[in-house]
Amino acid sequence: MSRVRQIEVPGSEARRVWLKGMGAMAAASAMGALGGPQAANAAAEAGETAAGGANGKTLYAYVGTYTPNGLGIHRFQVDHATGDLQPLEPVRQIQNPSALAIDPKQRFLFAVSEVKNYNGTTNGSVTSYAIEQGTGALHLINTVNSQGAGPVYLSLHPNGRFVLVANYNSGTVAVLPLAADGVLGEAVSVQAPKAPAGAQRAVEGVPGSFAISDHDGPHAHTIVPSPDGRFAISTDLGVDRTYVWKFDEATGALSPNDPPFVAASAGAGPRHVVFHPDGRHLYEVTEEASTLVCYAYDDRTGTLTQLQSVSTLPPGYEGTSFASEVMLSHDGRFIYVANRLHDTIVQFRIGANGHLERVGETHTGGDYPRVIRFDPSGRFLYSLNQRSDHVAIFAVDKTSGKLRFTGRYVGVGSPSDIAFATV
């Protein structure tokens, strides 16, 4: 068995990841919740022409990174025919912009700074940028306190008046008001749920796994609104819980639902979630167990009921891997999960009852895929391979959903998120 040692990712503050031993080999939402780049993708796809552009406008991609390996927010013009990314001038005056979100009208981009020293505090921050029409250039609007250390995820509420943020290191989730001109206000609601630390080992993990990460207390990893905006779902990797919050659409206040959470299997490490467009199912990827969990979602009460849990790793796999991202195809027929250390993107077919059937897997073309995303057309998928410092581009077969590597790499230091805007 390969030896494993623990390291810090540059700029990730206290976020722990695992590095394989020297002898080892490197092997989303279908727009249900208007969170992260998927909201912009949905808006862009609606106006897309056969040539790939929307009303003759240009598609831009923004890649968040961990600095100083990354330069900040890298900006690209997207080639509609090939999916290739042509580099433009990045935004450099931001530290660790590890998570991005674009509003559905594609006027503003929001970025976290995954730090714990913003403006003399022990928290991180969230910054708002205006997206310049025609050029895709970003212009700073303002920056506010994220009300927690190490923010790692952003989403937008469907009513367009609030930004939701998950703070990993502190375990808090917060709601920031958003004005019509893109100005972010100070948080109107902050929740810091307390719970015992989760199990160190994942009971659903594969044999030989040393996937152990931060089961030492609360660590919020994501927060997304429900499709109708009446609830919000957040995950906590450190305590193995998925929280359901009531959301007051007038004030932005979060309050615990009844019941307030569902428990993951011991040591699983819930990471990211995505709503199916049918509004009746929620899918969750766990980091340490490397599982994809299907929940039935009751939109009247906000309650979650687990229906299925499947491994994201192939039968017979033994050893360590960390699942990272979950993405739905635009038509909701397929779901994809990225595996770090195994370095694959696994594809599942979604049945009429929401259940999952494994289709196959594709190598990421690099090391440690932190995020995978579709372009607005759904014809290309981008794998942000954090340790190999590049974005790998895959073509998507619209019928089968299968991925084919295009042979195109785009060098970006420590890439962590990607979002698209057609302007």
C-alpha positions in Angstrom: 0.0 0.0 0.0 1.3 3.5 -0.9 2.3 5.6 2.0 0.2 8.8 2.5 1.3 12.1 3.9 -0.7 15.3 4.7 0.1 18.7 3.1 -1.4 22.1 2.9 -2.7 23.3 -0.5 -1.1 26.8 -1.2 -3.5 29.5 0.0 -6.1 27.1 1.5 -5.4 28.2 5.0 -6.3 25.2 7.2 -8.0 23.1 4.5 -6.4 19.7 4.5 -5.9 17.5 1.5 -3.9 14.3 1.0 -0.9 13.5 -1.2 -0.1 10.1 -2.5 3.3 8.6 -1.7 6.3 9.1 -4.0 5.9 5.6 -5.4 2.1 6.0 -6.2 0.8 6.7 -9.7 -1.6 9.5 -10.5 -4.3 7.7 -12.0 -23.8 20.2 -10.9 -27.2 21.7 -11.0 -29.5 21.2 -13.9 -30.4 24.7 -12.8 -32.8 23.7 -10.1 -31.1 26.0 -7.6 -29.8 29.3 -9.0 -26.3 28.9 -7.4 -22.8 29.3 -8.7 -22.1 29.3 -12.4 -25.0 27.0 -13.2 -27.4 30.0 -12.9 -25.4 31.9 -15.6 -25.2 28.7 -17.7 -29.0 28.4 -17.7 -29.5 32.0 -18.8 -26.9 31.7 -21.5 -28.2 28.5 -22.9 -31.7 29.9 -23.3 -30.4 32.4 -25.9 -27.8 30.3 -27.6 -27.6 30.2 -31.4 -26.5 27.3 -33.6 -23.1 28.9 -33.8 -22.8 28.7 -30.1 -23.1 32.4 -29.2 -26.1 34.1 -27.6 -27.4 36.8 -29.9 -24.0 37.3 -31.4 -22.5 38.0 -28.0 -19.2 36.6 -26.7 -18.9 33.8 -24.2 -16.3 34.4 -21.4 -15.0 32.0 -18.8 -13.7 33.0 -15.4 -11.5 30.7 -13.4 -11.0 31.1 -9.7 -7.7 29.9 -8.2 -5.6 29.5 -5.1 -2.9 32.2 -5.0 0.0 32.6 -5.4 0.1 29.6 -7.8 -2.9 31.1 -9.5 -2.9 34.8 -10.4 -6.3 35.6 -9.0 -9.4 35.3 -11.3 -8.2 34.2 -14.7 -10.4 35.5 -17.6 -10.8 33.7 -21.0 -12.7 34.1 -24.2 -14.3 30.8 -25.1 -14.1 29.3 -28.6 -17.7 28.0 -29.3 -16.5 25.4 -31.9 -13.8 23.8 -29.8 -14.4 24.8 -26.2 -10.9 26.2 -26.1 -10.1 29.0 -23.7 -8.1 32.0 -25.0 -6.4 33.9 -22.1 -7.2 37.5 -21.4 -5.9 39.8 -18.6 -6.8 38.3 -15.1 -7.9 40.1 -12.0 -5.0 40.0 -9.7 -6.0 42.0 -6.6 -7.8 39.2 -4.8 -6.4 36.4 -2.6 -7.6 32.8 -3.0 -10.8 33.4 -5.1 -11.6 29.7 -4.8 -15.4 29.9 -5.5 -17.3 32.0 -8.0 -20.9 32.7 -8.8 -22.6 34.8 -11.6 -26.1 36.2 -11.4 -28.6 34.9 -13.9 -28.7 38.2 -15.8 -24.9 37.9 -16.1 -24.2 41.4 -14.9 -22.2 40.6 -11.8 -19.6 38.1 -10.7 -19.1 37.2 -7.0 -16.0 35.7 -5.6 -14.9 34.5 -2.1 -11.5 35.1 -0.7 -10.8 31.8 1.1 -8.8 33.4 4.0 -9.2 34.0 7.7 -7.6 37.4 8.1 -9.9 39.8 6.1 -9.6 43.4 7.3 -8.1 42.5 10.6 -10.7 39.9 11.5 -10.5 36.1 11.6 -13.0 35.8 8.7 -12.9 35.6 4.9 -14.6 37.9 2.5 -16.9 38.1 -0.6 -16.3 40.5 -3.4 -18.7 41.8 -6.1 -17.6 42.7 -9.6 -19.5 44.2 -12.5 -19.1 42.3 -15.8 -18.5 44.8 -18.6 -20.7 44.2 -21.6 -18.9 43.3 -24.8 -15.4 42.7 -23.2 -16.2 40.6 -20.1 -13.8 42.7 -18.1 -14.4 42.7 -14.3 -14.8 46.0 -12.4 -14.7 46.0 -8.6 -17.9 47.0 -6.8 -17.3 46.2 -3.2 -16.1 43.6 -0.6 -17.8 42.5 2.6 -17.0 40.2 5.5 -18.1 36.5 4.9 -18.9 36.1 8.6 -16.7 33.0 8.9 -13.2 31.8 8.2 -12.3 30.1 4.9 -15.4 30.7 2.7 -15.5 28.0 0.0 -18.9 28.2 -1.7 -21.3 30.8 -3.1 -24.9 30.6 -4.5 -27.6 33.1 -5.4 -31.1 33.0 -4.2 -33.8 32.8 -6.9 -35.2 36.2 -6.1 -31.9 37.8 -6.9 -31.7 39.7 -3.6 -29.3 37.5 -1.6 -26.0 35.7 -1.9 -25.5 32.6 0.3 -22.0 31.7 1.5 -20.5 28.6 3.3 -17.5 29.2 5.5 -15.5 26.0 5.8 -13.0 26.7 8.6 -15.5 28.2 11.0 -18.5 26.0 10.0 -20.8 29.0 9.5 -23.3 29.8 6.8 -24.3 33.4 6.0 -26.7 35.3 3.9 -25.6 38.6 2.3 -28.1 41.1 0.8 -27.6 42.1 -2.8 -28.7 45.4 -4.2 -29.9 46.0 -7.7 -26.6 47.7 -8.6 -24.5 44.7 -7.5 -23.5 46.1 -4.1 -23.2 43.5 -1.4 -24.4 44.4 2.1 -23.3 43.1 5.5 -24.7 39.7 6.5 -28.4 39.7 7.5 -28.3 36.1 8.8 -25.5 33.9 10.2 -25.9 30.3 11.4 -23.2 28.4 13.3 -24.8 25.0 14.1 -23.0 23.0 16.8 -22.5 19.2 16.6 -20.0 16.5 17.7 -17.2 15.8 15.3 -17.8 13.0 12.8 -16.1 9.7 12.7 -12.5 9.7 11.5 -13.0 6.8 9.1 -15.8 6.5 6.6 -17.8 3.3 7.2 -18.8 3.4 3.5 -15.2 3.9 2.4 -13.5 1.4 0.2 -10.9 -1.0 1.6 -7.5 0.5 2.4 -8.8 4.1 2.3 -7.0 6.7 4.4 -9.5 9.4 3.2 -9.6 11.4 6.5 -10.2 15.1 6.4 -11.2 17.6 9.1 -13.5 15.5 11.2 -12.7 17.7 14.2 -15.8 19.9 14.3 -18.1 21.9 12.1 -16.9 22.6 8.5 -19.6 24.0 6.2 -18.9 23.1 2.6 -21.8 24.3 0.5 -25.1 26.1 0.7 -27.7 26.2 -2.0 -31.4 27.5 -2.1 -34.2 25.2 -3.0 -35.7 25.7 -6.5 -38.6 27.7 -5.1 -36.4 29.7 -2.7 -38.3 28.7 0.5 -35.5 26.6 1.9 -31.7 26.3 1.8 -29.6 23.2 2.0 -26.1 23.3 3.6 -23.6 20.5 4.1 -21.1 20.1 7.0 -18.2 17.8 6.2 -16.8 17.8 9.7 -20.0 16.6 11.5 -21.5 14.4 8.7 -24.7 16.4 8.5 -26.8 17.9 5.8 -28.8 20.8 7.2 -32.2 22.1 5.9 -32.9 25.8 6.6 -36.2 27.7 6.3 -35.4 30.8 4.2 -37.3 34.1 4.8 -37.5 35.6 1.3 -38.3 39.1 2.7 -35.4 39.4 5.2 -33.0 36.7 4.1 -33.1 35.1 7.6 -32.2 31.4 8.0 -33.9 29.3 10.7 -33.7 25.5 11.4 -36.2 23.3 9.6 -38.1 20.5 11.3 -36.2 18.2 11.3 -33.1 20.4 11.1 -30.8 18.0 9.4 -30.2 14.5 8.0 -27.2 12.5 9.1 -24.8 11.0 6.6 -23.1 7.7 7.2 -20.3 7.9 9.8 -17.2 9.7 8.5 -18.7 10.2 5.0 -18.0 14.0 4.8 -20.9 15.6 2.9 -19.5 18.0 0.4 -21.6 19.3 -2.5 -25.3 19.0 -3.5 -27.4 19.6 -6.6 -31.2 19.6 -7.1 -32.6 17.6 -10.0 -34.8 19.7 -12.4 -37.8 17.6 -11.4 -37.6 19.3 -8.0 -38.2 16.0 -6.2 -34.6 14.7 -5.8 -31.4 16.1 -4.4 -28.0 14.5 -5.0 -25.1 14.8 -2.6 -21.4 13.8 -3.0 -19.4 12.8 0.1 -15.7 13.5 0.2 -14.3 10.7 2.4 -16.7 7.9 1.7 -16.6 8.7 -2.1 -20.4 8.1 -2.4 -23.2 9.7 -4.4 -26.3 9.8 -2.3 -29.8 10.3 -3.8 -32.5 11.9 -1.5 -36.2 12.4 -2.1 -37.0 16.0 -1.5 -40.4 17.2 -0.3 -40.8 20.8 -1.5 -43.7 21.4 0.9 -41.8 20.6 4.1 -38.2 20.8 2.9 -37.5 17.3 4.3 -35.0 14.9 2.8 -35.3 11.1 2.7 -32.4 9.0 1.6 -33.2 6.6 -1.3 -29.8 5.3 -2.5 -26.1 5.6 -1.9 -23.6 4.3 -4.5 -19.8 4.4 -4.6 -18.2 6.8 -7.1 -15.2 4.5 -7.4 -15.1 1.4 -9.6 -15.8 -2.1 -8.3 -12.6 -3.6 -6.8 -10.9 -0.3 -6.2 -8.9 -0.2 -3.0 -7.0 2.7 -1.4 -7.5 6.5 -0.9 -9.6 8.8 -3.0 -11.6 12.0 -2.3 -14.8 12.7 -4.3 -15.0 16.4 -5.0 -17.8 17.7 -7.3 -21.2 16.6 -8.6 -22.8 18.0 -11.8 -26.0 17.2 -13.7 -26.2 17.3 -17.4 -28.4 20.1 -18.8 -31.2 17.7 -19.6 -31.1 16.0 -16.2 -30.5 12.5 -17.7 -27.0 12.1 -16.4 -25.0 13.0 -13.3 -21.2 13.2 -13.0 -18.8 13.1 -10.1 -15.1 14.0 -9.9 -12.8 11.7 -8.0 -9.5 13.1 -6.6 -6.4 10.7 -6.4 -8.4 8.2 -8.6 -8.5 11.2 -11.0 -11.6 10.3 -12.9 -15.0 11.7 -13.8 -17.6 9.0 -13.2 -21.0 9.1 -15.1 -24.3 7.8 -13.8 -27.6 7.5 -15.6 -30.7 8.8 -13.7 -33.8 6.7 -13.8 -37.4 7.8 -13.7 -37.5 7.2 -9.9 -34.3 9.2 -9.4 -32.1 6.2 -8.9 -28.6 5.9 -10.2 -27.0 3.5 -12.7 -23.3 3.6 -13.3 -22.4 4.2 -17.0 -18.6 4.5 -16.9 -15.7 6.8 -16.1 -13.2 9.0 -17.9 -9.7 10.0 -16.7 -9.4 13.7 -16.0 -6.2 14.2 -18.0 -4.5 15.5 -14.8 -4.2 15.4 -11.1 -6.7 16.2 -8.4 -9.9 17.5 -10.1 -11.4 20.0 -7.7 -14.3 21.1 -9.9 -16.0 20.0 -13.1 -18.4 22.3 -15.0 -20.3 22.3 -18.3 -20.2 25.3 -20.6 -23.6 26.9 -21.3 -24.3 24.8 -24.3 -23.6 21.5 -22.5 -21.3 20.5 -25.3 -18.1 20.8 -23.3 -17.0 19.8 -19.8 -14.1 21.4 -18.0 -12.1 19.6 -15.4 -10.1 21.9 -13.1 -7.1 19.7 -12.1 -5.7 21.5 -9.1 -2.4 19.8 -8.6 -1.4 19.6 -12.2 -2.3 23.3 -12.7 -4.5 23.1 -15.7 -8.0 22.9 -17.1 -8.7 19.9 -19.3 -11.4 20.2 -21.9 -13.8 17.3 -22.8 -16.5 17.1 -25.5 -19.8 15.7 -24.4 -21.9 13.4 -26.5 -25.4 14.8 -26.2 -27.1 11.4 -26.7 -25.0 9.1 -24.5 -23.6 11.8 -22.2 -20.1 10.2 -22.6 -17.0 12.4 -22.4 -14.2 12.5 -24.9 -10.9 14.4 -24.2 -10.4 17.0 -26.8 -6.6 17.1 -26.3 -6.8 20.7 -25.1 -5.2 21.8 -21.8 -5.2 25.3 -20.5 -2.5 26.1 -17.9 -3.8 27.8 -14.8 -2.1 27.6 -11.4 -4.2 25.8 -8.7 -7.6 26.2 -10.5 -10.6 25.9 -8.1 -13.8 27.0 -9.9 -15.0 28.2 -13.3 -18.1 30.3 -14.2 -19.4 31.5 -17.6 -21.0 34.7 -18.9 -22.3 35.7 -22.3 -22.0 39.4 -22.7 
